[in-house]
Amino acid sequence: MEIKLTAEHITLGQLLKITDFIQSGGQAKYAVKELHISVNGEPENRRGKRLYCGDVIVIEGKQFTLI
């Protein structure tokens, strides 16, 4: 699935909310520890990780590409 950025970057926590993996930003702290997440093929567990155009994020087997 492609997600269009409206800013230079978003954080992993924001992406989790946009993709409905969490309901509020406060849940991101726990979600990044419990969900299987990779950014550009590397495991990631920082909710503040900055994501940019071209990044490929896989959350629980679902792939998202930022455009």
Secondary structure, DSSP 8 states (H G I E B T S, - for coil): -EE--SSS-EEHHHHHHHTTS-SSGGGHHHHHHHS-EEETTEE---TT-EE-TT-EEEETTEEEEE-
